[in-house]
Amino acid sequence: MHSTRPDDETAARYALLHDQLVRLRNRGSRYGVERMRALVAELGHPQASFPCLHVAGTNGKGSVCALVEAALRRAGYRTGLYTSPHLRHLGERVQVDRVPLGAADCLRLVERVRPAAAAVAAGPLGEEPSFFEWMTALAFLRFAEAGVDCAVLETGLGGRLDATNVVESEAAALTSVGLDHCEQLGPTRARIAGEKAGIFRAGRPVVLGLLAPDAEAVARGRAEALGSPVLSVAESFGGEEDYPETNLFGAYQRRNAATAWLLLDAVADRFPVPAEVRRAAFRTVHWPGRWEERTVGGRPVILDCTHNEEGARALGENLQARLGPPRGELEIVLGTLGRDRVEALLPVLLPYARSLHLVVPDQPRALPAEEIATLVPLSFAGEVRAARLEEIFPSPETCGLPGAPAPVLLTGSLYLLAEVLERLEPDPGQPGPSTVTLQDRI
């Protein structure tokens, strides 16, 4: 069912719903899986009606999901895809055959979730489901009613206690393990790997991306305890030159493609996808906001969401591959949600930076520009300034930054890139947030 422009009434109702959901998200994450178990029980366990593949990891899990889904769909399977966060519209998180959930379907499915969520809130747990649990329930209902042949699910935070972890997957993948979300997942890679490996299922195949030895030991131990066969990128490919090619730019995307290839191998008995179909899908996959190059007002602009230490290293690889040694030539726009993330990014960015323009994403956890500025070393000779997206991109065809024709790099939070895309590609066919403030709960 393709998304079409909603009528005025549907658009207005969806805008109000959007505000409610966003306000629920802004209350923050509530870690744990018990509410989700109660919610799917109230809904009749829709997640049990379709097979799925489950992907966790610090970085790369969304790209792996997109690659696997593209190959399955190209092979003729009806697919579900659940990822987060969204770039522009809530419905991007829930896709059937890569068609996002439209406004009318979102409103309809919310009405199915509403009484179930109320029952959970009134039950023994005494807590209403979180924003992510609402969205996960919408995905399960949508995939069930669409009769997908296979759904590809990206975890949110962690794995063991993630809302998606109420499924019994056909196979699971762990793409990478880095030091991110340590306050929830633990202070070491080994602890984090244990949390993420919580999505493994007894006897079901496990795919491991390139992991540090301490993280890999934990993941393999978990798989062995469950009797799960392991396929690993390190053991299955001779080297990076053997990894599958993809149109997604960067060496790390080749590593993601290798992980995706093995996940397809893991379920080849049930969902066979010929090698030539996989290669064709990997070369045409669409996954925006990951080293995306475009031109705005005749000026080169690079969009790349990067928000942790591992991602910063990948960004450094891409900058070196595309631009060569750093020469301080980029106008860099940066906005992110955590101090530790800025500290990981700055050493990579500053050698390439001509000037640094600090933007605050429209998120409660966004780091103020003034705080980012204090982390920039005094040795940086370029300008450091607070900026607003409306002055950087006053129109879809205009870049207002000084220093033309120097290239522009926008990086940091995916939420920042979502706001950028909204300015560069305004979409009147999709409803957005309203300006109405509602006090009622969903």
Summary of the structure (lengths in Angstrom):
residues: 442
radius of gyration: 21.5
end to end distance: 25.7
largest distance: 61.0
contacts: 1531
relative contact order: 0.14
helix: 44%
strand: 14%
